[in-house]
Amino acid sequence: MSNEILVNVTPQETRVAVIEQGVVQELHIERASSRGIVGNIYSGRVSRVLPGMQSAFIDIGMERAAFLHIGDIKELSSNATEDKPIERLLHEGNNILVQVIKDAIGTKGARLSTQISIAGRMLVYLPQESHIGVSQRIEDNVERESLREKLQHILPVDAKGGYIIRTMAEAASESDLHADIEYLHKLWHDIQNKALTVSAPALLYQDLDLSHRMLRDFVNDDTYRILVDSCETYLKLIIFAQNYMSNVASRIDHYTGERPLFDLYGVEEEIERSLARRVDLKSGGYVIIDQTEALTTMDVNTGGFIGVRNFNDTIFKTNLEAAQVIARQLRLRNLGGIIIIDFIDMEDEEHKKAVLTELNKALMKDRTRMTVNGFSALGLVEMTRKRTRESLAHILCEPCPICQGRGQIRTAQTICYEILRELLRESRQFEANEFRILASQHVIDLFLDEESQSLAQLADFIEKPISLQVEASYTQEQYDVILI
């Protein structure tokens, strides 16, 4: 299915949207001040070894130490590491070549691996491996074997390292593959030389920025146009494409219209909707999405959809539509980790199978690795989606300073009762001529109206006058009790 890629560039950030049949299918945002480091290769220094966790903290020159688990240690010598504990492989102060496989997310530092992989246009180079793999997206066994033979045919006899053949290589010529091999080998040679001349911690290789990664990773035969609204970025992408992917250069256009590119295609509105908790379905149903530290939950509801036949049919149609919407929302919001989907309960087993099939079909568009389990005993669909970068909400939003990320605040009545208890405590501890309550307008209004009797009763009980003062800068949960 044909698609169009939009690239919006400002000095502060780069945003990429993939449009398919007029609908935004993917959103990617990279800010200059907090550019992701996935794919970067570092000369790191072991700062701490944790035998109990079979892990180590590695200093790569970032604010927080990165995390290396023994399962991500490929090989540090000619001997296999399977049966060796991490304390025999690493020691504090050791220098180690590592690659970032997951950005720092929340309170967790970046995750590392010692297995280096360098992505090209057609191939991924694995300098420490010796086998040739093929992308799982290429499902035809004959095609997979043909690609493997084609690569083996053009590899130099003394070539070292392994490769993964990407989907882009399906229509590639031998000269295209050969150019990619030369580029990757030169890159690895430069990384090795730099590692010998710098002192750890040091950055040895930085992955391409978002606009260039878009050309390398997103563009395929179905991409008919790439619109870029920055002249400088447009020229850089043209040069990059001419050097590494000449068949794409003709599809890159410079957008010069007066109306902002993302406004013209409705992407700004889509970004706004992608931050909402509720996603409406065309049928009248809706999906509630809650993202937490541990997992993301998606709850499907019929809402205003009453159907035309019977209740079971209404549920089935709502779940089918929700399966497509959920798959798209995973891509738009870049949700990762454990995902729990609570479809509306279905009694018919055939309906369950059809909904699961529809979900898997819709997820096939996703570039990220996933695993989907069937319906559990509780009627929930459990799945995982590889998390390498921050979600859209974590990039664009921050915890609410009022509710501290809880998603709700205590009512004004609750705050009134807290203040009354605080007044009672203060009156027993301190001698004062008068007590003054400083609170938000809503709380003070409640004391003047519904809770005026409660306040008067307390004033009589403690035998001290109580005055009220509105503090416009206070949130509903903030208050102070002043002794006068």
N, C-alpha and C positions, 0 to 999 in steps of 0.2 A: 504494500500500500504506500503510495507516494507521500512524502513529507517535506516540510520546509523548515529550515532552521533560522531563527532570528538571534542576532547577537547585538546586545545593547551595552555600550562601553562608556563609562565615565572615569575620571581620574581615581575615583574612590572604589569602584567595583565594576565587575563584568558579570552580565546576566545572559544566560542562554535559554531559549525556549524552543522546544521541538513541537511543531504544529502538524497535525495529521487530520485531513478533511475539515479544516477550520477549527479544530479542537486542540487545546494545549495538552500534550501528553507527558511532557517532561519539563522540569524547571531546574536550572542549576545556577547558583550564585557564588561568586568568589570575590572576597573583599581584599583590597591591597593591604589593609592593616592586619588581616588575620587569614592569610592564605594557607590552605591546607598543606600538609607535608607528606601525605600518602604518596609512596613511590620514591621519596627522597632517600638517598644513600649517604650514610655518615660513617666517619671513623669515630667510633665511640669509645668511652672508657668505663670499665666496670666500676661502679661506685659502691655497690652492695650486693652480696650474694645471700639469698634466703633459702637455706636447705629445706626448711619445713614446707615451703611452697614450691620447691624445685623451680625457682625463678630468680631473676636478678634485675637490679635497677641499673640502667646504663645512662651515663651522662653523654648527651649528644649536643650539648650547648644550648638547650632550651631552658625555660624557666623551671619546668618540672622534669625530673628524671623519667626516662622512658622505661617500659616494662618488657622484659624478655623471658618467656617461659621455655622450659626445656623442650617442649614439643615443637617449638619454632626454631630450635637449633639444628640446622641441617648437618653441618660437618665442620669441625674445627681442625681436623687433621686427617690423615689417611685412614684412621681407625673409625669405625662406626660408633655412634654415640648412644645407641638404644639402651644399653645396660649400664651406662655410667651416670651416677648422680651429678647434678649440676655443680656441686662443690669441687668435683674432680675435673670439671671442664673449664670453669671460670674462677678467677681469683681477683680480689679487689686490686685495682690499678692496671689490670690487663687492658690492652687496646683490642678492639674487635670491630670488624666490618659488619654493619647492620643496615637493614632497609625498613622503613616505616610501612606497616601494613594496615594500621588503623590510627586515625587522628586521635588526639586527646579529646575525650568527650566527657563533659561534666567535670567531675572531680578526678577522673582517671587520666593518667598520662598516656602518651602515645604507646602503641604496641609495636614491637619489633620482630624481625626475623633475620636469621643469618643466611637464609636462602635468597640469593639475589635474583631478581628478574627485571629485565629492561624491555619495555614495550616499544615496538616499532609499529609501522603502519600495517604490515602483513603478518609479522611474526613477533613472538615474545621470546627473547633470548635468555636462556638459563645457563650461565657460565659454569655452574657447579654440577650440572646434570650431563647425561650422555644420550638420553632418549629423545624421540620426536613424538610429541603429542598433537592432538587435533582438537579444536574447540568443540565442546559438547553441543553447540548450536548447529553444527554440521552433522545432521543425523544420518544421512545416506552413507552406508558402509562402503559402497563402491567409490563414492566421491572422497571419503576419508582416506582410503587406501591410495587412491590416485594422487591426492595432494601430498601424502607422505612420500610416495615414490618420486614425485616431481622435485621435492625439496632435497631428498637424498641424492638425486642425480646431479644437482648443481652445487652441492656442498663440496668444498675443497677436501682432498683426501686427508690432509692433516688438521682439519677443522676440529676444534675442541668446543665442548658445551652442547647443551640440548636446546630444543625449540618447541614452542607451542604454535601451531598454525592457526591464525585467527580467521574469523569468517570473511574478512576483507580479502583473503587470499584466494577465495573460490574462483574469481575471474582474473586473477593476477597472471601476468606472463612470467617467463623465467627471468627476464631482465629486471622486472619489478622485484621479484624475490631476491635476486642477486644484489640489487641496490640496497635492499633492506638489510641483508646480511652484512654487507660492507659497513653500512652506517652503524649497526649495533656492535660490530666487532671494534670499530674505531672508538665508539663511546666507552666500551668496557676497558679498552686499552688506556684511554685517558683517565678513567676512574682509578685504575690500578696505579698509574704513575703518580697521580695526585695524592693517593693514600701514602705513598712512600716519602712525599716531600712536605706534608703538613703534620702538625702535632694534634693529637686528639684532645678535646672533641672538635670535629670539623665537618662541614658539609662538603661532600665530594660530588654529588650529582643532585640536581633539582629537577623534578618532573616538569613538564610543560605547563604553562599557565592555561586557564580554562578555555580561552579562545582557540589556542592551538590544539589542546586535547580534544576539543570539539571536532576539529578536522580529522584527527587521528582515530578517534573512538566512535563518534556519532554518525559521521557521513557514510552512507552506503549507496547501493545502486538505486534505491528508492528515493534518495534525496535529490530533488530537482532544482532547488535553489537555496543559497545561503545568503541572507541579507544582513549586512553589517552597517551600523549607523555611525561608525567612527572611521574617518579617512585614514588615519595613521594605522589603526588595527587592520583595516581592509588591505592596505598595501603590504603589511607584514604577512597577512594570511596568503595573499597572492604569491609572494616570494616563497613562502614555506610550501605551498601547494605545488608550485612549479618545480621545486627541488625534490620533493618527496612523493607527490601524488598529482602528476600532471593532468590526469583525467578529471580532477575536481576543480582546477583553477577556473575553468570557464563557467562554473556554476556559482561562483562567488560574485555578488553584486554589492555595490555601495549604495545604501539608502540615503537619499538627500531630501526627502519630503519634509515639509514644515511640521507636520503632526508627529509627535514622538512615536517611534516604531512600536513600542509595546502597547501604547494607547490604540494605535491603528488596528492591531490584531486582538485587542481585548485581553492582553496578558496581565496588565495591572489589576484588572478586576479578578482574574483567575488567581493571582497571588493572594489577594485579599480573602477570597473564598477558601483558599488552601490553609489559611490560619484559623478558620472558624472551627468550632467544635462540632457543629451540625452540618451535614451535607445532605441537601434535599435531592430526592429522586424525581424523575419526570412523572412517575406514576402517582406521586403524592406521598409516598413513603419517605423515610429518611434514615441516615446512618449517623450515629453519635461516635466520635473518635476521641479517645482519651489517651494521651501519651504520658507515661510515667517513667521513672528511672529504670524500673525492672522490665516493663513490657508495655505494649500498646494494645488497647482493647477497642473493638469495633462492634457496636450493637445495632442491629438492623430492626427497624420498626415499620409497621404498615402505615402509620400516620393517618392521612386523610384518604388513602386508597381503599375503596370498598369493593372493587372488583365488579364483574358483571355476571358471574356464574355462581360460585360457592366460595366459602371461606378458605378451603384448602387450595383452591385455584388462585385466590388472591395472595395467599402466603407464598405460593410457589413463584408467581410472577414477580412479586416484590423481591424475593431472594435472588432470582436470576438477574434482575436489574442491579441489585446491590453487589453481586459478585463482580460485575464489570466495573462498577464505580469504585469498589474497594481496590481492585488491581491498579486502577489509574491513580487513586489517591496515594497509594504506596509509593508510586514513582514521583508524583508531584511533590509530596511532602518529604520524600527520601526517608521514610520510616524504616528502622532496622531493629534487629534483635528479635525477641519473642513477640509474636503477634497472635492475639486470640480474637477470633471472629465468632460472634454470637448471632447466627442467623435465626430468623423466626422459626420456632419448633415446627418440624414437618413429620407427619406420621407415615407418609408414603415413602418407602425405601427408594423407589425409582426417582422420586422428586429429589431426594438427598443426593443420589448419584448424579443426576442432571446438573444440580447446582454446583457440586464439586468439580464436575467436568467443565462447566462454564467458567469457574474460577481459575482452574489450571490453564484453560485456553487463553483467558485474558491476561494471565501472568506471563505467558510466553513472550510478550513484548518487552518484558523487563530485562535490562542488561545485567542486573545484580543476581548473584547466586541465591537460590531459595530452596527450602524444603517444605512440602505441604503434607500434613497428615490428614487422614479422613476424619469424619465426625467421631468425637469421643463419646464415652458413655453418658456424659452430661449434655451432649448435643452441640458441643463447641468444636470449631475447626481450629486446630493449632498449627502454626507455621513459623518459620524463621526466615529472616531476610538479612543477608550479610550487611553489617554496619561498618562502613569505612570512614564516612565523614558525618559531620553534624547534620541533623535534620533541618528542614527549612525553618521550622519554628524556633529551633535553637540558634539559628543564624540571625533571624530577623527580630526575635523577641527576647525578653528577659522576664524573670519572675515578677509578678505584681508586687510593688512595694507595700500595698495595703494588705493583701491577703497572704503575702509571702509564698505564693505559689500554691496555696491550698485550693484556689478556685472558688472560695466563698469567704464571707466575713461574718462576724457575729452581729446579730441584730442590735438595733439601738436599744431595745428593751433589755437585752442581755447586758449591755454596757451600763445601763442605768442601775441594774441590780448589783453589778460589780462595784460601781461607785458608792452605792449605799453601804455595802459591806466594808469598803475601804474607809469611808467616813466613820463607821463604828469603831474600826481598829484604831484609827488616828485619834479619836476622842478619848480612848482608854489609855493611850500611850503618852499623849502630849496635852499640855494645857494651852488653850488658845481662846482668844476672845470671839473669833469668828472663823468659819470654814468657807472657802470659796472653791466652787467647782469650775474648772476650765475644760470645756469639751466642744465637740462639733455642734453645728446648728441643729442637726436632727436630734441629737441626744438632749440638748437644752430644751428644744421644743417639746420633747416628750415629758421632761420634768415640769414644764409649765402647764401641761395639759393632762394626759392620762395618769402620769406618775406624781402629780402635784401633791396628792394626799399622802403618798408614801414618804415623800420628802418632808412634808410637814410633820408627820408622825415621828420621823427620826430626829428632826430638830427639837421637838418637844422632849424626846427621850434623852438626848445628850445635853439638853438645856443650853444649847448654843445656836446662834443664828447661822443659817446657811445661805450664801449668795451664789448666783449663777453668772457665768461669763462665757460668751461665745468666742471660740478661737477659730477663725476662718481657715487657718492653715492645717488644722487637725483633721485627720481621717476619722471615720466613724468609730474606730477601735481605740483611738488615742484620747487620753484624758489626764488631768492632774488635779490633785486636791491640795489647795494652798492653805497654810495656817496663818491667820492674821491676828 
